[in-house]
Amino acid sequence: MIKKRVTDLITIDMVRAWNNNIYTITAGTGTGKSYFIKNIVYLVAEEKFEKILFLVHRVNCRNQFLDEINKDKKADTIIIRTYQYLEQINDIDNYLKQFNYIVSDEFHYWISDAAFNPKTEISFNAILNANHAKRIFMSATSNNMSRFIHGYKKVDTIDYELGIEYNFNDISFFHNDKTIARLIQTFIRNKQKAIFFIQSAEKGYNLYKQYKENCIFNCSKNNNEYYQYVDEKKIETILNNEGFKQENGIKENILITTTCLDAGVNIIDTDLHYIVCDIKDYDTLIQCIGRKRIQDNEDYLNVYIKNISNQQIGGLITRNKKKVEQARYLKNHTIKEYLQEYTRQSDINNIVYNDILEDNNCTLKVNELMYIKNLMDIFQFEVMLNKGKLGYCEFIKELLKLKSYKFIDAKDNNSNDEELIDFLNYYVDNDIVMLTRDDRKELIEKINVKSNGKLLKGINILNGALKERGINNYIIIEFETTRRVNGKKNKYKNAWKVMQINKCNNL
């Protein structure tokens, strides 16, 4: 069956008739969205001596596209930039005026990256307001962003959509991190090519460290701690050749990467048949799987996805609700009242961030994209819980239009430890300080040390329990601090904080 492509849906004459509106293109990976811009839209723009700004959200993707544009001698008409580049420009509105077409590739970026980048609003609002240009928004996972544009922003768009088809030979889920290592060992032993998408750069690097001879490691350039272990020449070779080709000097058969390679990058390698994902965000998961382009009837893809338990989903709901509550508080109160309620600097996270005004004064703003993303995630997580014991798996099954799935490991006691580590990471990543006994309640319940049926709450007992369970890299520290609550300065002699032992020197 021949796959329908974007050029079958939108002809060159249709593009010639476009006005300065917003056009969305929702189509699966490998359906020629980028080809459509680089060829069809390019021809129309060249006819009229017009310019195209082509925005991508990852440096790896930019490099791959830039190489192609330069080879085809189209760089005078098509300018390739990252969203992050755009977000650093002081006069962004004036910069955009030079372009007749503004293409937002993988435009789900605005809402997915809002989880850690408060500046996504800058590029989104600037492009939304660039009424002088034809704006083209493209993605395989556009649902959340489309809901935000239509429902929240009340902006009309002209929409094109291709039915999304998934070409998987087999999909399996797994519970445990040990399974990731076992898969690596299997692929090494059988000399099979594979890509492992790992959410955490630290976790990805630790895997790579164990199997260096057969693996290549990749993460974002912005990761100061782990990017030093990236072999830039090998990554560039993989991108340029769209695969692991030994004749091009790649002897390794496994790529371990973070989501810096999640979209826009093509892997056209008929010897690569395995993708493993340890990724929580479901939209990002689809993008990761889509990196492999199926070439013919002989080509195939087997996918392995780490399960998220209902207990973990419940934790994600709780954390997202806390962020939403914080944003709503700022929406309904003054900045002074907000600062009195949320006294800790760590509470000013990405959902509420410092914004510099024109007079160089600072104010607090709600990151609207992150706010909506959290609300949507809460809804989807609750949908997962309503699907029963394997809610996440059932949700992904429906999302990917699967008939069935299987597990390749058994859930064991270590799964509970992995959930606890995820919980501890949340405390570390958000720099959460527990001032009172009530603040510590959730942490104590998660560690769950009991005597005669009662929870034990002592800090030494809890740290001893972590060490005994082999969770050696985390420690709960006790310290004295001062915080202002409701305008009053209070001293807390026994505040708690979760730290990673290798980062305790930062105190």
N, C-alpha and C positions, 0 to 999 in steps of 0.2 A: 504494500500500500504506500503510495507516494504521499509524503508529508506536505501539507499546505504551508506556504510561506507568506511572509508579510507582503512581498511583491505581488502575490496573487490577490491580496485583499485591497491594496492601495496602489493604483496605477500612477504613472508619471503625469497623466493629464489631470488626475485628481489633485496631485500635489501642486500643479500649476494654478489650480483654481482656489487654493487655500488662501484665507484671509488671516489677519493678525488675531488668531484665536489660540486656545489651548487644545491640543490634540493628544489623546492618550492611546497608546498601543499596548494592549495586553496580549501577550503571546508567549508560548513556552520557549525554553532554551533550545537553541539550534533551529529556530524558524526564520532567521535572517533579519532580525531587527536592526542590528548594526550594519549589515550589508545594505539594507534599504536606505539608511542615512548616507553611507559612504558612496553610494552609487546613484540611486534615484533622486534623493533630495539634493545631492551634490550636483547632478546634471542641471536641475532646475535653477539652483543658486548660481551656477557658473553662467548659464544663459543670461541672467539678469545682473551679473557682476556683483552678486551678493555674498555675504559671509555667514558661515555656520559656526556657532560655538557648540562644541560637543563635550558635555560634562560627564565624567565618570567618577566613581567613588573610591577607587583603589589605585595606588601608584603602579602596581603590577599590570593592571588593566590599561592604564594610560600608556605605559611603555610598550605594551603589545600593539595597541591601536596606533600609536605614534609611528612605530616602525613601518606599519602597513601603509599609513597615509604618506609618509616620506617616500617609500618605494614607488607608490603610484603617482607621485608628484601632484598631490592634492592639497599640500600644506598651505598654499596661498588662500584657499577657500575654506578649508576645515581647520579650525583651531581646537586642539585637544587640551582640556584642562581638567583638574580634579575639582570637586566641590570645595574641598578644603582650601585650595588656592583661591577660589572665588571669595570664600568667607574671610580671608585675610586682607582683602582690598578695602581701602578706606572709603573711596567713592564708588561703590559697587554699581549704583544706578547709572552713572556716567559711563562706566566700563562696558556695561551691557548694551548701551546705545549703538555701538559700532556693529552689532550683529543683527542680521535679518531673521535668522533661525537660531533658537536656543534649544538644544536637545539635552534633555535630562535622562541619561541612560540609567537603568536600574533605579528609578525614582522612588522606590521603596526606601532608599537610603535615608531620606529625610526623616522618616519615622522610626526606622530600625536603629540608626546610629544616634538618634536623639537620646537613647538610653545612656550614652556616655559622652555625647558631644552636644553641649547646649547651643552651639553655633549653627546647627542645621537650620534653625529658624531664619538665619540671616540670608542664606542662599535661597531658601524656599520663598520667603516673602518678596525678595528682590525680583525673582523670576515671575512670580505670580503677578507682580505689578508692572512687568515689562510689556506694556500693551502695544508698543511699537513693533513687536516681533511675533513671529509664529513660534509658539512654544510646543515642543513635542516631548511628552512624558512616556517612557517605555519601561516595561517590566514584565516578568513572568509572574510576579507576586504583587499585584497592585491593589488588592482588595482593601487593606487597611488605609492606604494612602488615598484611594478613591473615596472611601467613606469620609475621610477627614476633609478633602477638598469640597465634596458635594454637600455633606451633612453639616459640617462645622463651619466651613468658610463660605458656604452658599455660593460657590463659583460653578458656572456652567462649563462643560467641556464637550468636545466632539470626540466620540469614543469609537475605536476599532478593536475588535477582539477575535482572536483565533481560539478555537477549542484546544485546550492543553492536553497533549498526549504524553504519557510516561512510558518509556521503553525499558522496563526492568526485567531482567531474567529471573531474579530472585531477591526478596527482601527478608532480612532477618533482624530481630532485635536481640539485645543482650543486656544483662543487668550489671555486670561487674567490670571494673577497670582491668582486672586480671585477663579478661577476655581480649582486651585490646592488645596486650603484650603477646597473648597466645596467637592472635591473628597475624601479628608481625612475624612471629617465629615461623608460622605456617607458610606465609608468602615468601620468606627468605629461603626456607627449605625447598619449596617448589619452584623457586625462581620466577615468581609471579609479580607483576607490577600492581601497585596499589597507591591510593591517596588516602591519608588519614587527616580528617578535619577535626582539630582539637580546639575547644573554646579557649582554654587557658594556655598562654605561651609557656608558662612555667611547666605545666604538665606535659606539653608537647616536647619541650626541650629535654625533660627528664627521660622521656621515651627514646628520643633520638640518641641521647647519651649512651643508652644501653646497647644500641644497634648501629653505631656510627658507620661501620663498614658498608652497610647496605641501605642507609637512609640519608636523605637530604632534609634539612630543617629550614622552615621559612616562617617568618612573622613580620609584623608591621615595622617599618623604619622608626616609627614613633616609640617603639618599645626599647627604651635605653638599656634595659638589663639584658635582654636576650637577642637583640638584633646582631650583636657582635658575633654570634654563632651561625649567622646566615652566610652561605657561600653565594655571593651576588652573581658571580659568573655562571654558576650552575643553574640558578633560578632564571637568569636571563636566557640561557640556552634552552631550558624547558619551555619558556614562554615563546621564544622565537620559533622553535621547532614544533610547538604545540604537542609536546610529548616527551617521553623518556627514550631517547634514541641513542643506543650505544655507539653508533657510528659518529655521533656528535660529541663524544667524550663523556657521556653519562653512564657510569658503570653501576650506580645505585639503582635499585628497582622500586624503592618506596619513598614517597614524599610525605613528610609530616608537617602540616601547615595549620596556622590559625585561619580565621575567616578573612584575612587580608586577601585571600584568593577565592572569595566566595561568589563573585559575580563578574560577568564580562569576559573572563579569561576562557579561552577554548583549549581543551585537551583533545586533540584528534590523534589517537594512538590505538590502533586495533589490537595491540597486545596488552592494553590496560583494561582489566575487567572487574576491578574491585575498588569500592569507595566505602570508607568507614567514617561514621560521623558521631562525635561526642559533642553535640551542639544543642542548646536548649531552645533557641528561638526557631519556631517552625518555618517562618518565611526564609530565614537564613539557611535552614536545613535544605529546603528545596533548591535554593541557589547553589549550594555546595554540590548536591547530587548532579545538578545540571552542567557542571564543568566538563563532564565527559560527553562528547558528541558521538552518538552511535552512527556508524558509517554505512553499514550494509547488513544483509540478513545473517552474515557470519559473525558479525560483531555483537557483543552483549555486555550487560553490566549487572553485577551482583552488589547489593547495598546492605550494609550492616549499620544499625542505628542503636545508640545507647538509650535504653528506656528511662523514663522519668516516673518514679513511683507516685502514687496518690499522696503519700506523706510529703514528698518534695513539692508536689504541685500545691498542696495546702500551704506550705511555707512560702512559696512564691506569691500566692494570693495575699497572704498576710503582709509581706514586704511591700507589694505594690499598693495595697490599700493604705499603708502608712504614708507612702509618697503622695498619693492622691489627697489624703486628708491634709497633708502639709500644704499642698498647692491650694486647696480650697480655703484653707485658713487665711492665706495671703490674699486670695481673691476677695474675701469678705471682711478683711481687717486692714488697718493701717500698717505701714512698715514697722513703726514703733511697737505696736501690739504684737506683730509677728516676731520681732526680735526678742521681746519679753517672753513669748511662749516657747520659741525655739532658740534657746540661749547658746547652744553649742555651735561652733563654726562648722563642725562636721554635719550639722543638720541642714546647712545651706548647700545642698547637693545639686545634682544636675537639674532636678525638677524646679528648684528655685535657685537662681544664679545671679551673680553680680553683673549688672549691665552698665557700661560707661556711657554717660550722656554727652551731648555736644559740648557742654561747658566743662567737661572732664570730671563732673561729679558722678557719684555712683548711686545706683538704685537697685532694688531687687525686683526681679521679674519671674513670672511663671513660664517655664518652657512648655508652650502649648502643645507642641508635637509630642513631647515626652508624656505630658499629662494625658493626652488622648491615647497614646500607645499603652500606657498603664491601664487605662479603663478598658481598652480592647483586650489586652492580655488577661485581665481579671475575668472578663466575660468568657474568653476562650478556655481559660483554665477551669472555670466552673463547668463549662460544657464537657471538658475532659472528665472531671470527677463524676459527672452524671452518667458517664458511659460504663461505669462499673470498675472492677478490680484493675483492669489493664486499660484505664481511661486514655492515657497518652497514646498507647499503641492503636487503640480503636480510632482515635482522632486522626492520627497519621494515616491509618488505613483508608479512611474516607477521603482525606485530603489528597492522597496520591492515587485514589481510585483503585485500590488493591482488592483482589478477591480474597486473599488470605495472607498470613504471615506466620513466622515460626520464631522460636527462641533457640539460640545456639549455646546457652548456658543455663545453669540453675541458680535461682536466687539463694544466697547463703547469708550467714551472719555478717560477712564483710560488707554486704549491701547497706546495712544499717550504719556502719562506720563511714561509708562514702556519703551517705545523707548527712551525717553529723559534720563531716569535713566541709561539705557544701554550706552548711549552716554557719560553721566557724569562719569560713571565708567571707560570708556576708558581713559578719561583725568586723572582720579585719578590713575588708575593702571599703566599708562605709565609716570606718574609724569611730565606731559606736562606743560611747561611754555610758556605763551603767551606774547611775548616781545612787539609786535607792534599792531596797530589797525587791520592790515591784519590778524594777527594770531588769533584775537578774532572773526573774521567775522562768521566762522562756528558755534561757540558756541552761538553767538547772534541770528543767524538765527534759531537755534534749539529751543531756549527758546521762541522766537517769540512773543515778547511783542510789540504791535503797538498802535500808537495814530494818528488818522486822516490818517491811511493807511501807516504811516512811522514806521520803526523799531526803538524802543528805545534802546539805547546802554549803558546807565549809569549803573554802577555796583550795586548801591543801588536798582535801579528799577528791575534789573535782579534777585537779591537775594530776593527781595520782591515778585516777581512773583513765584519763586521756593517755597517760604514759603506758599503763598496763594494756590498753587496747591497741598499742602500737601507733597511736596518733601523736608522734613525738615532736612534731614541728610546731605545735600550738601550746600556748600557756596563758592562763588567766592571771593578770597582774592586779595588785591592789595599790592604790596611790591616793594622795590627798589632792583635792582640786577645789576651785572656787567657781561658782556659777551664779548668774543673775536670773532669778525667777520672779515673775510678776513685779519687776522693778526693784526687787530686794536681793542684796548680795548674800548668798549662802555658802557656807564652807562644808565640804563633804570629805570626811577623813578617810572613808573606806570605799571610794569609787572603784569600779572594776572595769577592765578592758581586756579584750582578747588580742593577743599578739602572736605573730609568727616568730619563732625563736631566732631565725636568721636575720630578723629585722628589728630585734629588740634594741639594738644599738642606736636606732633612730629616736629613741625616747628622749 
